[in-house]
Amino acid sequence: MVTLSFLLLGFVLVAVQTTFFHQFPHWLGRPDLVFILLVFSAYRFSWLPGLLLAILLGWLMDVTSGVYLGTYLLLVLLVFSIVKFLSQNSAVKETVFQIPLVGGSYFCAQCFFYLFFAFAQPGALPPWSWTRVIQETLILLVASIPCFVFFNWFYEKLTTRRLASRQLKRGGVNRFR
């Protein structure tokens, strides 16, 4: 139920990202909300539901806005696996490194994506701009703070509601007979 709810939330984020954010001026920024949801799912979900969510959202982003089919999906799976591995084996408290890891992984993903396309089609890409990549990373960092607050609230609401409904079903037995 939680994975399905976050999948539906991801569909809404893909729709917002591919329609409304492209109307914004480029200097204002277009944060990648699906990337933030992907990193959040790497923190909160176990491997199987998280991979399922990453595959479906990566495939959907690849179909709606991908240049070469399969590259966004490959990038999403790679980022999810690395962030999941780093978040599982970390002794640091989760909230301390969530936002910086979003920025670092997005920056590395942008570099990897540019290198991949530089080798795939050498003349088709504009020249590399450090200021643009750093600007997009900072915009994503700022956008990830309210997104993580909302995603945590939504996740806690879904998990506590399910737990409360199970306790009510179990607690209906009269123990004083």
Rosetta blueprint (number, residue, H / E / L):
1 M L
2 V H
3 T H
4 L H
5 S H
6 F H
7 L H
8 L H
9 L H
10 G H
11 F H
12 V H
13 L H
14 V H
15 A H
16 V H
17 Q H
18 T H
19 T H
20 F L
21 F H
22 H H
23 Q H
24 F L
25 P L
26 H L
27 W L
28 L L
29 G L
30 R L
31 P L
32 D L
33 L H
34 V H
35 F H
36 I H
37 L H
38 L H
39 V H
40 F H
41 S H
42 A H
43 Y H
44 R H
45 F L
46 S L
47 W H
48 L H
49 P H
50 G H
51 L H
52 L H
53 L H
54 A H
55 I H
56 L H
57 L H
58 G H
59 W H
60 L H
61 M H
62 D H
63 V H
64 T H
65 S H
66 G L
67 V L
68 Y L
69 L L
70 G L
71 T H
72 Y H
73 L H
74 L H
75 L H
76 V H
77 L H
78 L H
79 V H
80 F H
81 S H
82 I H
83 V H
84 K H
85 F H
86 L H
87 S H
88 Q H
89 N L
90 S L
91 A L
92 V L
93 K L
94 E H
95 T H
96 V H
97 F H
98 Q H
99 I H
100 P H
101 L H
102 V H
103 G H
104 G H
105 S H
106 Y H
107 F H
108 C H
109 A H
110 Q H
111 C H
112 F H
113 F H
114 Y H
115 L H
116 F H
117 F H
118 A H
119 F H
120 A H
121 Q L
122 P L
123 G L
124 A L
125 L L
126 P L
127 P L
128 W L
129 S L
130 W H
131 T H
132 R H
133 V H
134 I H
135 Q H
136 E H
137 T H
138 L H
139 I H
140 L H
141 L H
142 V H
143 A H
144 S H
145 I H
146 P H
147 C H
148 F H
149 V H
150 F H
151 F H
152 N H
153 W H
154 F H
155 Y H
156 E H
157 K H
158 L H
159 T H
160 T H
161 R H
162 R H
163 L H
164 A H
165 S H
166 R H
167 Q H
168 L H
169 K H
170 R H
171 G L
172 G L
173 V L
174 N L
175 R L
176 F L
177 R L
